[in-house]
Amino acid sequence: MTTEQERPVRELPGAVEFTKTITEFDVYSYAGITGDFYPVHVNAVYAAKQPVGERVAHGTLIAGLMSTVGGLWMLKNGIDGLSQGYNRMRFVRPVRFGDTITLAQAKVGESEDGRRVICRVEARNQDDHIVAVAEHLIWNSTSS
């Protein structure tokens, strides 16, 4: 039997998804905004000599997409809240230029007063491999 923790997030009740293909432009824009020009992201010659063998997206770019799906989830559920952060965030597999990433978020718990919502977030590539996971903590200001 599959437990809730083992099921893909997209299969959980109330899950919301967001899909984006990661482009070279995305990675270079993100590098410019953050100042993170680590060569595995922006230097093809350097990256070719690394274990992945090519440039990869910043893990925190994928974390930003987790924020996107989190906002969509809150809007769908009528929650006027704020992200309180992410627990147990892991970058499981590299994201390459051209990968199409689908992120899914679903509620898995909440505090007794409903003010803190706990969601699972998962990012999968076009081959359905998990590339990143996290637990999203949301402050729910609309809870009574």
Secondary structure, 3 states (H helix, E strand, C coil): CCCCCCCCHHHCCCCEEEEEECCHHHHHHHHHHHCCCCHHHHCHHHHHCCCCCCCECCHHHHHHHHHHHHHHHHHHCCCCEEEEEEEEEEECCCCECCCEEEEEEEEEEECCCCCEEEEEEEEECCCCCEEEEEEEEEEECCCC
